[in-house]
Amino acid sequence: MTRVAFQLQVRPELLDEYLARHSPVWPEMLAEIAAAGRRNYSLFLAEGGTLVGYYETDDDAAAQAYLAASAVAARWEAEMGRFFVDLDGRPDQAATALTEVFHLEDQLADAGSSAASDIDDNDTDNRNDTEGSAS
């Protein structure tokens, strides 16, 4: 699974309208997002109009291609494009991707593997010490 986060800047004078357009999003657009394979999709708005989006997908290139070919997504994105500052292209295709620097579950899994490895190493060391002293 791939986690994707992106950032856009909403024009401050259009914030209220932008929020209204997402309450609710067109049902057919929601269906297209799901059909593209994007799930756990969220948008977060910070002060000043900074918008951060997040979703998960198994194949982001395929999801983007699906939405790029979707007539529903094209219509939605054509209407949404005017809300963003310095955006060259459709919002769903041209948003600035963010670099992931931390993911709790990944680090816990890595720490668990390291802890298990440390236990195995200690266990091997203990067996070697025992074997060495028994001779």
Salt bridges, closest charged atoms under 4 A:
GLU17 OE2 - ARG21 NH2 3.48
GLU17 OE2 - ARG82 NH2 2.30
GLU28 OE2 - ARG75 NH2 3.67
ASP58 OD1 - ARG39 NH2 2.92
ASP60 OD1 - ARG38 NH2 3.77
GLU79 OE1 - ARG21 NH1 2.81
ASP92 OD2 - ARG90 NH2 2.80
GLU100 OE2 - ARG3 NH2 2.67
GLU105 OE1 - HIS103 NE2 3.30
ASP106 OD2 - ARG3 NH2 2.85
ASP106 OD1 - HIS103 ND1 3.47
ASP123 OD2 - ARG127 NH1 2.87
